[in-house]
Amino acid sequence: MNLKDPAVDDGLTHFAFASPTTTPATRQLAPLPDVLGSRYRLESLLGVGGMGAVYRARDLLREQYGDPAPQVAIKVLNDDFAEYGDANALLYGEFALTVRLRHPHIVRLHGFEIDPGSERAFITLELLRGPTLDALLCDRPEGLDWTELQEIALPLLDALQFAHANGVLHGDLKPSNVILTESGLRLFDFGLGQPCEDLLPGLPRLSRARFNAWTVRYAAFELLEDGRLTPAGDLYACACVLYELATGKHPYRRLSAKQARSLQIEPERPAAMPTDAWQVLRQALEIDPARRQQDLGEWRTAWQAPAPPQPWWQRLLSRST
């Protein structure tokens, strides 16, 4: 089994280092086996994203030794990506970024392996059970009240702040990449992320001129304009998610940042949100990255505020109904 791709050694990979005009090297792709690495038996498909698929699997080794909960999750690349010579390096990049982030609100990765028979790379990670935020939005189309929103926003901001402090940008923050579990909120899927310049300098970087699988309505203007991923871009995506949770509506009518800028759409303040909290959120929603709120610590502090008091006549009306 060849664990190193010649394309990587030459500094030319389809998704990372190659220019968009370079002809990509593909390989004959073996079918995904039922058992990966002679250890992980795939049981069911949990979800499919722009790059990869996640399966529920049973760890046969743990099961052999009597582990009562041998289930794990397995992430592999979709066939459209796995056929390229540098696909395994691309998946390893996601693993290398995420495994460094040991935080209670970030998904926990276990390992990166390559199946000898198929030469398909895969990541093993904790099996997460619970609704994602997009499922929550379907159940709560009018949005959450302020206290409920805080219970989601504060751990999400903590996770994002921790990732940035450790040099990792998420790159695709959206409701379907945040899950609510019995043990708390988890931010997951760093597949479109990247390290800051001084972290992991040898790691292949995603060529954003070639690859644009991010969800457009959560992508910052600068990411759509020139493929530039920045900490401020993650803040924009997070702000869109939290606004949607507060109101049940996307701040820019589900349009891209470029369309919103062209139409000069102005997000409305959510009714139950404290003034200071709205001011910080509104800054994070700025289309222009130079004007966008940059301090996650300030954002978190503002969002710890209690709910605004209900006017006396509203309390009176609620008691009479």
Secondary structure, 3 states (H helix, E strand, C coil): CCCCCHHHHCCCCCCCCCCCCCCCCECCCCCCCCEECCCEEEEEEEEECCCEEEEEEEEHHHHHCCCCCCEEEEEEECHHHHCECCHHHHHHHHHHHHCCCCCCCECCEEEEEECCCCCCEEEEECCCCCCEHHHHHHHCCCCCCHHHHHHHHHHHHHHHHHHHHCCEECCCCCHHHEEEECCEEEECCCCCCEECCCCCCCCCCCCCCCCCCCCHHHCCHHHHHHCCCCHHHHHHHHHHHHHHHHHCCCCCCCCCHHHHHHHCCCCCCCCCCCHHHHHHHHHHCCCCHHHCCCCHHHHHHHCCCCCCCCCHHHHHHHHHC
